[in-house]
Amino acid sequence: QVQVVESGGGLVQAGGSLRLSCIASGRTFDAYTMGWFRQAPGKEREGVSCITWNGVITHYADSVKGRFTISRDNAKNTLYLQMNSLKPEDTAMYYCAADVNYYSGGYYCTGGNYWGQGTQVTVSS
């Protein structure tokens, strides 16, 4: 069992930056592929980025590629998402998930067995 808690969301102007953090409990954090997902009002949840257990392989949605960076510190049981050049369309609730499928059925960053409560990111124009 893994519990994850996100933090770092907030209100920022377009062009600004935020860094999200996700702290996981349990001793098996470094066994899991981890991911960040987001859901805007009226839209489906989408996979933003995911990272393999050792941090070597990452994937980004096209909409955030070049602006967001995912990373992890297994010694601290923590996952990060550095978000730069934020746009109003990045406004959403952001969720951290553990035990994500890096690639499955033709899609990257899907599934996830352990989810946090989310942290709100709002980007004003």
N, C-alpha and C positions, 0 to 999 in steps of 0.2 A: 504494500500500500504506500502510495506517495501522495502527499498533500503539497499543493503549490499556492503561493500567494504573490500576486503581482503588486507592483507599486511604480510610481514615477509618472503617472499620467498627469494631465493638467490642461490649462488653457494657454495657447501660444499663438503668436501672430504668424501669418504665412511667411515662410523663409526661415523660421526659427528652428530650434532643435529641442529634443527631449530624449532622455534615456530611460527606458523601462527596465525594471528588474523583476526577476521571478525567483523567489527563494523556495527551495523544495526541502521537505522533510524526508526522512528515511535514508537508509544507507545505500540505496541502489540508484541514486541519481545518475551516476556515471555509466550506468548500463543502458540508459534510455536515449533514444533520439528525442530531442525536444523541439517544440515549435511555438511560434507566435501566430495567432489568428486574430481577425478583427471582424466586427459586425456593425454596420451602420444601420440606422433606423430604416426599416422597409427593405433591407437588402439581405441577401444570404451571407452566411459566414464564409469568409475566404481565408485561405492559408497565406500568410504574409511571408513567412520564412521558417526554415527548419535547419537543424544542425545535428549531425551524427554524434554518437556518444563521445568520441574523442575530439570533436571540434574540427576535424579535418575537412569534412565535406559539408557544404552549405548550399541552400537553394533559396532563391528569392522570387517572389511574384514579379512579373514584368512591371507592374505599376510602382514598385518601390526600388527596383534594381538601380544601383548607383547612388541611392540616397540613404538607405537603411543598411545597418550592419548588425548581424547577429553574432553573438559570442557566448562562451560559457566558461565558468571557472569551477571545475569539478571539486576542487579542494574546499570551495565555499558553498557548494550545492546551489549555485546561482547561474541563472540564464539572463542575458542582457539583450536589449534591442536599442541600438543607437539610431535615432531618427533625425536626419538632417534635411534641410530644404523642405520643410513640411508644407503641405498644400491643404487647402480647405477640404479637398476630397479625401484626405487622410483621417478626417474626423470619424471616430468610431469608438466602440468599446473594444479594447484589446485584451486578449486572453492568452495565457500561457498554458501549454499542455505538455504532458509527459507521455512517453511511449507512443510517439507519433510514427506513422508510416512515412519514411522518407520518400519512397516511390512505390506506388501500388496502383495497378489497373490503369496505367497511363497518366496518372496524376501524381504530382509532388505534394508533400506536406499534407497528408490526410489523416483522418482518424484521431487518435489520442484517447488514452484511457483515463487520464487524470487531468482534471481541469481546475483552474482557479476561478475566482469570482469576477475577475476582470478589473481593468483600470481604464477610466475614460480619458480619451485624448480629443481635445477640441482645438481646431485650427481656425482662427479667424482671418478673414480676408482684409 
